[in-house]
Amino acid sequence: MSQLLLDLKPEQLPTLDNFVAGANTELLGRLHDLADRESYEAVYLWGPEGCGKSHLLAATVAAAAGHRPASFVAAADVGAEIATPTSMLLAIDDVQHLNDGAQVALFRVFNAARLAGLTLVLSGDEPPARLKLREDLRTRIGQAMIYEMKPLSDEEKSAALTRHALLRGMKVDPSLVRYLLSHGRRDLPSLMAVLDNLDRATLEQQRPATLPLLKEVMQLQFEEDHEPRPV
């Protein structure tokens, strides 16, 4: 019989320090600098879903919040007006989802950014030239400092997963991490989510973290991810 438990372990908030940089150390250093000083800057980072863009934008805003006005917003939630106090750090995630009015609003922010001392940190799934946005906005984004997110190696993912497990107080055999890397999804957030679910399963079922339990957790997560949506 499974035991229902409250998950009292706090989720890790995204910070610049708990991001696994891999080959993205230059980008991480730049974001640290942006969070610490008030000046006009524009940075655009791009890469596929799950590569850590949202983590970095949220973490940069969190780091800057003690020094200056700072805001993180998903592009789909941006309206026709964007409030930008002087010296603000504004992070907009997934700019490919900006609607027509939001694209005009962001273009205006770019035009005012230097005079107002704004810092813009934007992310998207494509390099600027391939974004399906207004040409004038694509041009502005293309003038920013552009970083392509570099994927982590399996060794770096293994180290990150082991560290994540330790922070949750889990004892995970290296063979489980190797199996997860071989049979799980490739992006780190999804792999960490499997470990979180494994941790919950060990508590609820009062079972150790073994390969059979990991397989059960992965199968259940696969079924949930592929459950038909009601129409």
Secondary structure, DSSP 8 states (H G I E B T S, - for coil): --------S------SSSS--TT-HHHHHHHHHHHH--S-EEEEEE--TTSSHHHHHHHHHHHHTTTS-EEEEEGGG--S-----TT-EEEEE-GGG--HHHHHHHHHHHHHHHHHT-EEEEEESS-GGG--S-HHHHHHHHTSEEEE-----HHHHHHHHHHHHHHTT----HHHHHHHHHHS-SSHHHHHHHHHHHHHHHHHHT----HHHHHHHHHHHHHHHT-----
